[in-house]
Amino acid sequence: MKQAEPDFFVLEYVTITKDPRTDLVVAIGGTEKAVDILQRTGGFLSAVGPRGDYHRLPHGLPVEQQRLKATTASHALLTAGHNVHLDPALNALATPDGEHEAALRYLAHLAERVATP
């Protein structure tokens, strides 16, 4: 007896990466709940693309802010049970320099804001 292939929820995965052509940090995939988390914790904006909706950070953010917002959003998504791939270049917690402590403080601050009704 042949087993059926399992159902995968590929569209529920969220990928956060930097588009090399535009230098925009974009998030692709996810559910409506994931979109809400991206907007509330990371400041992502919804946009309509040629292949469907996506989410992006505002134009002109400094690289440090892009990394902090992407890292914050990815951790909030993971905490809520979503599957996330964060581009390692955007992971503020994976840097060996002094940004690590600043990123932790920023994440703690955002976690407090999200927890407050």
N, C-alpha and C positions, 0 to 999 in steps of 0.2 A: 504494500500500500504506500503510495507516494504522498508525502506530506506537502501541504500547501505552503506557499511562500508566506512569510509573515507580512503584516501591514506595517509600513514604515511611515512615520509622520514627518517626512523630509521638510515640508513647508513650515513646520513648527520650529525648525532650527534657525538660529539667528547668527549671521556672520557679520562681524564688525571689522571693517578694513578701510584702508586709505586708497582711494582711486588714484592710480599713478598719472592719469591724464589731467585730472582736474585738481588734485591735491585735497579733495573733499573727503572727510571721514563719513563713510556710508554704512548703513545697516540694512541688510537684506534678509527677508524671511520673517517668520514669526507669526504669532496670532495677534488678535486685537489686544489681548492682555499684555503681550510683549510690547506692542506699539505704545501702549499707555506707560509702561515702565520706561521705555526709551525716552519718551517725551518728558516725563516727570523727573527722572533721576539724571538723565544725560543731556537734556536740552535739545534732543533731536527734533527735526522738523520733517513733516511728511511731504513727499514730492512724488510727482507722477513722471515715470520714465517710459522709454519706448517699449520696455518689456514688463511693465507693471509698476506698481507702487514700490517705493523704497523710502528710506529715512536717512537724513543727513544732518550733520552739524552745520550751524550757520557759517557763511562765508567769512573769511578773514580772521578766524580765531588763531591765536598763537599756538604753536605746536604743543607747548606745555598744557594749555587748556584743552586741546584736542585729546591728548593722552589721558588727562584726568577725567574728562567727561566720558570717553570711551570705556575706561577702566571702571568707573563708577557704574555705568549702565550695564556692563557685562556682569559685574558682581551682583547687582540688583536682580538681573535676569536669572542668574544661577541660583540665587537665594529663593526666588519664586518658583524654581523647578524647571526652568527652560534650559534647553541645550544651546550652548553658545560657543562660537569660535571667535576669539579676539586675536587679531593680528598681533604677533609678539612685539612689533615695533610700536604698538599703541599701548602696551601694557605698562602702566606707570609703576606698578609694584614689582616689575621684573628688572628694574634698572639698578645698576650698582652704585649710582651716585646719590646725592643728598635728596633727591626727589621722593625717595621712599617714605620718609617720615611725613612729608607734606601730603603725599597721596593718602596715607593712612588717616591723617587729620581730616582731609577733605571728605573721604569716605565716611568717617564717623559723623561728621557734620551732616552730610546728606542722609545718612541712615536715621539720624534724629529727626530731620525734617519730614521724612517719609512716614515715620512712626507716629508723628504728631497729627491727630485728626483735624 
